[in-house]
Amino acid sequence: MSFITEDFLLTGSFAKKLYHDYAENLPIIDYHNHLSPADIASNRKFENLTRLWLEGDHYKWRAMRTLGIEEDYITGLATDEEKFYKWAYTVPYTLRNPLYHWTHLELKRYFGITAILNPQTAEYIYQTVQEKLQADEFRARGLLQKMCVELLCTTDDPIDDLSHHQQIKKEEKTIRVLPAFRPDNVWAFNDPNYPAYLQKLSATTEITINRFADLLEALEKRINYFHTQGCRIADHGLECLPLPARTTSNNTEVLFSRVLRQQPLTEEEKDHLTHSLLTELCKMYHARGWVQQFHLGALRNVNTRLLKRLGPNTGFDSIGDFSQATSLAVFLNHLDKSNQLTKTILYNLNPAQNEVFAAMIGNFNDGSVKGKIQWGAAWWFLDQKDGIERHLQALSNLSLLSCFIGMVTDSRSFLSFPRHEYFRRILCNLIGRDVDNGELPADEKWLGKLVADICYHNAKLFFNFSCNDPGL
């Protein structure tokens, strides 16, 4: 029998009321994930539970490696069924890791399976899901509909043609799927593959990129194209926001000419050129009313031996301890000086810097928009119960929890959407506990509104994904 009961994570009567009456049935706006637009466009039919559940999920892969499972059963040549049985063997050992909660939430919400996954139940669960996957309701779009997903934003490179988004828009009338502009490859100046990437960008835009000004022109052309396809969000993954060089000798055109000649830049020069590029991009976002997101603090590709063998995004990234406060202040202030700081979401990966981020957003909330600068949801290594609670506590202490725009999946998996339920239960329990402790008034209507706003309405208002927008 499943431990995922009706009142899972809800410890008091007021918390239960908040969740069941005000949060449980709200639609989902998932404004940041890494789902495949191709899978949504084709309404992919998944061959089995391994392909649906383990494919690309480096959370699970890390756990399996920690348990001593060989790579053949993770990303290697073992059969899909063998890989699933190794995951079933792993699950009992994930107790107190969020994977244990997520695994059983997902089995129950999508497939109605209440059994605990372990080696004894593995065959039953695998075969039960295999039968269900034959039905259309368990194809990619059906899985999204099961979780009441109203809108989601994928993550798309500037050179993407967005043809899959165009197909989705024509065919899908229940769920809105919009692109998000992710230009990280544009500032990989020292990457050996950078010249080839520039050639693709040049071919896509029909702009020959011989100067830094040409690069900006090409990117603006792509931003305009993304805008016509409904994009209203840009996203950026950085260790920290780049600072301009302290010397005046770092001319952007000179530095970019060196990049074109494949002459490596120093870290200071690379930061200066990235700062210049990112600043201009942010001004373009502001001019179009976009929201910009910054995912900061990941130390990526730490294990070079396994990176070489398996490639990026396979489970070898970590929490970084980069200094954030000064670069955040300088970069945001630089844009704010000319009143070109658009609505912004900042995500941090190091919990030691929670209060830094929670305090920073208040410096640039100027009264023009409710919650103009947001501290984004607990992210990646922090999207578990403790991480979410610590995020909500710091946000409550140093800003206004009531203005928060809620959870995202940040996932490549079509089974990840119960993470919104997970967040909503934790939020309701946190507020309900304060009521039970006499720290908040038992004002059900007001607290219910606050919960509903955080879980859904604030995001809907913040992004203004209007059906009347001709770009949508």
N, C-alpha and C positions, 0 to 999 in steps of 0.2 A: 504493500500500500504506500502511496506517495506521501512524502512529508510536505509536498506543495499543496497545502490546504487552502481553503477560501481566504483564510486570514494569515497566510504566510507573511512573516516579517512585521505583522501588525500586533502590537502587544497590549493595546488598551482599547476601550470601547469608542473613544472619540477618534482615535486613529482609524479604526475600522469604518466608522461612519464617513470620515473624510474620503477615504479611498473608495469605498463602494458607491457612495452617493455623488461624489464630485470628480473623481479622477479615472475610475476604472474604464468607463465607456467612451472616453474622449478619443477622437481620431488622433493619428500620429502625423506630425510634421517632422521629417527626418532630414534636416538641412545639411548634414555632412555624413556621407558614407562613401564606400569604394565599391559599390555594386557594379557589375558589368552592364553597361547599356546594351551591349550585344545580346546578353542573356535575356534582358527584359524585352528587347525588340523581337527576338525569336520566340519569346515565351518558352524558354528552355524547358525541356522535359529531362529531369535528372534520372540517370540510369539506376542509381541506387543511393543509399543513405551515405555512403562514403563520399561519393561525388558531391552530394548536397551539403554535407556537414563537415567533412575534414579537408576538402580541397581548398588550399590557400589559407587555412586557419592556423597561423603561427602561434596563437595562444595554446591550442591543443598540442601542436608539435613540440613546443618547449617543455610542456608537462611530460610528454612521452619520452623525450630525450633524458629528462631529469630522472625518470624511473629506470633508465638503462635500456630502453628499447632501441633496437638497431634501426638505422636510417632507411633500410629497405622497407620497413613497415610504416614509415612516416611519409617520405617523399619518393621512395625508391620503387623497386620493381615487383614488390609483393602484390598479390591480387587485391582488389578493392575489399573483398570479404575478409581477407587476412588482416588488412589494415584496420577494418572496423573492429575485429575481435581484439586486436591489440589496444585499441582505444577503450573498448569495454573493460579490458583488464586494468587499464589505467585509472578509470573513473573512481573506483572506491578509494584510491590513494590520493585523490584530489580534495578530500574533505577539508573544509575551511578555506579552500581556494574558490574564487567566484565561479570557476568552471563547473564545480559541482552543482551550484544553484542553477546556472544557465542551462546546463545539460538537461536537467529534469524539468525546468520550465519549458524548454523548447520541445521536448518529447510530449509533454502534456498539452501545450497550447496548439501545436500544429497537428499532432497525430492522435491525441486523446490517450496516450500511453502513460499509465501511472506507475508502472513497475520501475524499480530502481535498476539502473543499468550496471551490470556486473557480468562476469563470465558466464554465470548461470542463466541470465536472462538475455544474453547477447543474440542468440539465434532467433528467439521469439521476436525480439524487437526488430532485428534486421529484416526478417521475413515479413513482419506486419507492415513495416514502412514500405518495403519493396512492393507489396500489393497495392498500397494506397497511392504510390507514385505513378501508377498506371492511369489514374484519373486526371482529367484536365484541371481540376481544382487544386492539384498539387504541382502544377507547372509554376514557373517563376512568378507570373502575375497573380495567379491564384493564391500563392503563399503570401504575397503582399496584401491581398484583399482580406485574407483571414485575420490579419493583425490590424485591420482598419487603417491602413496607411493611406492618408489623403494626398500627401505630397512628399517627394524625396528629391534630393539633389545629389547627383553623382559627382565624380572628380575627373576633370577632363583636361588634357594637355592642349596648349594653344594650337597645335597642328592637327588636332582631331577634326574630322570633317563634320561630326555630329549627325551623320546620316542615320545612325540608330535612333537618336532622339527624334528625328523627323518622322521615322517610321512609327515610333511609339505614339507620338502626338496624333498621327492619323488614325491609329488603330485602338488606342487605349482611352476610354472615356471615363473610367472610374478613378484611376490614380494619375496624378500629374507627375511627370518625371522631367526635371530640368537639369541642364548642365551647370557645372561650376568651373570657373577658370582657374587652373592650377599651373602657373608658369615656372615651377622650380627648375626645370631643365634649362631655362634661359640664362640663369646665372651660374651654371656649372662651368665656369670659364676655364678651369684647369683640367677638365675631363678630356681624355683623348678623343672621345666621341663627339665633342662639342662642334667641331667643324661640320660633321655630317648632319648634326641636328640643325645647324644654321642653314644648311643647304635645303633641308626639308621645309623649314620655315619660309625660306626664300621662294621655293617652288610653290608652296601653298598660297603665298600672298602675291606672287609675281612681282616681288620687290627684291632687287639685288642688294644684298647687305654687305656694303663695303665700309660703312661708318657706323658709329654709335647712333647717330641720328636716323640712319636707315633701319636699325634694329627697332627703335622706338616707333617709327612709322609702320613697320610690319606688325608690331604687337598691337598698335592701336587699330589697325585694320582687322586683326583677329578679334579684338575686344568688340568692335562694332558688329562683326559677324555673330559672335556669341550672343550679343544683346538681341539681335533679330531672332535668335533661336530660344529666347526666354531666359537666358542667363542673367541673374541679378546678384551673383555671389562670386567673389574671388577667394582663393585659399592659397596659403603659402606655408611650406614646411622649412623651418630654419632652426639652427641651434640657438641663435638669438638675433634680434634685429641688428642689421649692420650699422656701424658708425662711420661717418665720413673721416677721411684721413686728416690728421692735424696739420700736415704741410699743405702748401698751395701748389705743389709741383705735380699733383696727381690729376692731370687733365683727362677727362673721360675719353675723348677721342684718341688721345695718345695711348692710353691703357687698352682701349678696345682694338686699336691697330696691332698692338702686341699680341692680343688674344688671337686675332685673325692669322698672325704669323706663327701661331702655336708656341709662343714664348711664355712660359709660366709666370704668373703674377705672384708677388708676395702676399701673405695673408692680409696685410694692411691695404695693399692695392686692390686685392679682390673684394674686400669689404667696402672700399670706397666706390668701386664700380657698381657693386650690388646695391649700395645705398642710393646711388644716383639713379639706377634703373628702377629700383623699387619705389622710390619717391615719385618718379614720373608715372609709373603704373597707378599708384594710389591716387594721384590727381585725376587720372582718367576714370577711375572708379567713382570718385566723388562727382565728376561732371555728369555721370550717368545714373547717379543715385544707387549705386551698388553697395552691398555690404562686403567688407573685407575681413577675412579671417587669418589669424597667424597662429600656427601650431609650433610652439617653441620648446626647446629643451631636450630633444631626443639626441642621444649619442648613437649614431647609426653604424651598422656594419662592423661591429667590434671584433668579431672572430674572422680574421682574414682567410684562414685556411678553409673554413666551411663556407664563407662567402664565395670564394673561388669555385668551390664544388657545386654549391646549390643556388647561388645568385642572391640578389637583394630580396627583402620582404619575406624571409624564410625563418625569422625568429632569432636574429642575432643583434638586435638593437637594445638599448638600455636607457635608463634615466641618466641624464647628464647633469653636471653641477656647474653649468655656465652662469656667469653673472648676468642678471637680466635688468635690474632696476634702471641703471643709467642709460642703457641703450633704448629701453622702452620710452623713458622720459624724453630723450633727445629726439628720437624718431617721430613720436607722436606730436611733440611740440613743434617740430619743423613743419609738419603739415598743418597744424592748428594755427600757426602764425599767420598764414594766408587764408585761414578759414576754409581749408581744403581737406580737412579730416572727415572722411565719411564715416558712417556707422561701422563699428569695429568690434570683432570678437577676438579676445586673447585667450589662448589655451596654454597652460603650463604643465610640465610633466614631473617637476620636482616638488613634492609636497612641502619641502622645507621653505619654498617660496610662495606658498599659498597667500599669506598675508601681503606679500609684495604685490602680487597681481590684484588682489582684492582692493588694496589701497590705491593702486595706480589708476584704475578705471575712474575713480572719483575725480582725478585731476583734470579729466577731459570731458566729463559730462557737463555740458554748457547750458542745459535747460531747453535746448531747441527740440529735442526728441526724448521721449521716455526711454531711459536706459540706453542712450546712444552708444556708449562704450560698455561692452559686456565682458565679464570674465566667464569664459566658456565652460561647459560641463566638464566634470572630472573625466580625464582622458587617458586612454590606453592602460598604463599600469595602475591608474588610479580609479578606474570605473568599477570598483567593487564597493561593498557596503561601507567599509571604513573610509575609503577614499571619498565616496560621495558624501558621507556625513561630515567629514572634515571640510570638504569644499563648501557645503551648505552652512556650516558653522562660521567659517571665515567670511563668507559672503554676507551672512546675516550681521556679523559683528562690525564689518567695515563698510558695507554698502546697503542696498535695499534688496533683500531677498524677493520682495514682491515684484520687482522689475525683471527678474531673471527669465531667460527664454528657454530654459529646460534642456532636456537630454538629447543626445544624438547616438547613433549606433557606432559610427566610425568603423564600419565593418565591411568585409567582402562577402559575408554570408547572408543568404536569404532567410536563414533561421535566426537571425540576431535580434529581431524586433521585440521580443519579450524583455530586452534590456530597458525599454521604456517602462514596461510594467514594473520591473525591478526598481528603477529609479522612483517611480510614482509611489510605490509602497514604502520605500525608505523615507521619502519626503513626508508623506502623511504620518508615518510613525514618529518622525522627529517633531512635527508640530503637535501631534496628539499627545506625545509624552510631555511637552511643555504645558499643555492644558491640564493633564493629570497631575502635574507637579505644582499647579497654581501659578505658573510663570506667564501664562497667557489666559485671557478670558475665554470662556467656553462659548464664543460667539460663532455658532455653526455656519451661519449664512456668510459672514465676512471671511472666516478662515476657509470655508469651502470655495469662495470666489478666488481667494489668493492661490489656493492649490490649483484650481482650474486654469487660472491665468498662467501659472508657471508651467503647467503640463502641456498647454495648447495655445491659449489665446494670446499670450505675450509674443510668441514666435509668429503667429499669424499676422499680428499688427506690425511687428518689427520689420519683417521682410516685405510686407505689402505685395504678396504674390497675387495681384489683382487679376481677376478673370477678364476685366475690361481693358487690360493692357494689350495693345495690338501686338506687342512682341511675344505675348504668351498664347 
